[in-house]
Amino acid sequence: MLGKLKDAEKEIEKFRAEKVLQAAAGLVDSARDVRGVALVTGQVPDGTTADDLRRLVLDVRGRISGGRPAVVALFTTVNGKPLTVTATNEAARERGLKAGELVRTAAKTLGGGGGGKPDVAQGGGQNPEAVGEAIAAVERLVVETA
């Protein structure tokens, strides 16, 4: 019985991960050009796990082609708390856009903290109502830096 339960949980996890990644193509299509940078921001369904959000952000970043600078910053809410993952590609980092700085800006708006490497970073906070403001803060920083 326990084995069947674990198998079922694995199957559910697999389907959930596939569903999240199916959103990647639509997100790539929503990329906006901000001073020559492909910028993808948005909120994904609540309850998306941190691992799934990271997977999605990296998948979207990888789909932006042409060697153009790319920034992907996505947000979700898990157990009532906002979570964000941001990724930049090498061309964006050459223009001064670092994921860790972008996440810190977003997390500060969310009433929390975060950090990471220049290519991928994660953060969170206490105020899920501030996700829209956090997205706007990331967008402003991209405009100012790019």
C-alpha positions in Angstrom: 0.0 0.0 0.0 2.8 2.4 0.9 4.6 1.6 -2.3 1.5 2.3 -4.3 1.1 5.7 -2.6 4.7 6.6 -3.3 4.3 5.6 -7.0 1.1 7.7 -7.2 2.9 10.7 -5.6 5.7 10.4 -8.1 3.2 10.3 -11.0 1.4 13.4 -9.7 4.7 15.2 -9.4 5.6 14.3 -12.9 2.3 15.6 -14.3 2.6 18.8 -12.3 6.1 19.4 -13.6 5.0 18.8 -17.2 2.1 21.2 -16.8 4.4 23.9 -15.4 6.9 23.4 -18.3 4.1 23.6 -20.9 3.7 27.2 -19.9 7.2 28.0 -21.0 6.4 28.5 -24.7 3.6 31.0 -23.9 6.0 32.9 -21.5 8.7 33.1 -24.2 6.1 34.6 -26.6 5.2 37.2 -23.9 8.8 38.5 -23.8 8.9 42.3 -24.1 11.9 44.2 -25.5 13.2 46.6 -22.9 16.2 48.5 -24.2 17.3 45.5 -26.2 16.7 43.0 -23.4 14.1 40.2 -23.7 12.2 40.6 -20.4 9.8 37.9 -19.2 8.0 38.7 -15.9 4.8 37.3 -14.4 3.0 35.3 -11.9 2.5 31.6 -12.2 -0.2 29.6 -10.5 -0.2 29.6 -6.7 1.3 26.5 -5.1 4.0 26.0 -7.8 6.9 24.6 -5.9 10.3 26.4 -5.7 11.9 23.6 -7.7 9.2 23.8 -10.4 9.5 27.6 -10.6 13.3 27.4 -10.9 12.9 24.7 -13.6 10.4 26.9 -15.5 12.5 30.0 -15.3 15.6 28.2 -16.6 13.5 26.6 -19.4 12.2 30.0 -20.5 15.6 31.6 -20.3 17.0 28.7 -22.5 14.2 29.2 -25.1 15.1 32.9 -25.7 17.2 32.6 -28.8 19.5 34.7 -30.9 22.0 35.5 -28.3 20.0 38.5 -27.2 20.2 39.6 -23.5 17.4 37.9 -21.5 16.0 38.3 -18.0 13.3 36.0 -16.7 11.6 36.8 -13.3 8.7 34.8 -12.3 6.6 34.8 -9.1 4.3 32.5 -7.2 2.7 32.1 -3.8 3.3 29.0 -1.7 1.5 28.6 1.6 0.5 32.3 1.6 4.1 33.5 1.0 5.5 35.0 -2.2 8.4 33.3 -3.9 10.4 34.5 -6.9 13.1 33.0 -9.1 15.1 35.1 -11.6 17.6 34.1 -14.3 19.7 36.0 -16.7 21.8 34.8 -19.6 25.4 35.7 -20.4 24.5 38.6 -22.7 22.3 40.2 -20.0 25.0 39.8 -17.4 27.5 41.6 -19.8 25.1 44.5 -19.7 25.1 44.6 -15.9 21.9 42.6 -15.2 22.6 40.2 -12.4 19.9 37.8 -11.1 21.0 38.2 -7.5 20.5 42.0 -7.6 17.1 41.6 -9.3 15.9 39.1 -6.8 17.0 41.3 -3.8 15.1 44.2 -5.3 11.9 42.0 -5.7 12.3 40.4 -2.3 12.7 43.7 -0.6 9.3 44.8 -2.1 7.8 41.5 -0.9 9.0 42.2 2.6 11.7 39.5 2.6 15.1 38.7 1.2 16.9 36.6 -1.3 20.0 36.2 -3.3 22.0 33.9 -5.4 24.4 34.0 -8.3 24.5 36.4 -11.2 22.8 33.8 -13.4 20.1 32.4 -11.1 18.7 33.7 -7.8 15.7 33.0 -5.5 14.0 35.0 -2.9 10.7 35.4 -1.0 8.8 37.5 1.4 5.8 37.9 3.6 3.5 40.0 1.5 1.8 38.2 -1.4 -0.2 41.3 -2.2 3.0 43.1 -3.3 3.8 40.7 -6.2 2.6 43.3 -8.7 4.9 45.9 -7.1 7.8 43.5 -7.1 7.4 42.8 -10.8 7.3 46.5 -11.5 10.5 47.0 -9.3 12.3 44.3 -11.4 11.2 46.0 -14.6 12.4 49.4 -13.4 15.8 48.0 -12.5 16.1 46.4 -15.9 15.3 49.7 -17.6 17.8 51.6 -15.4 20.6 49.0 -15.9 20.3 47.9 -19.5 
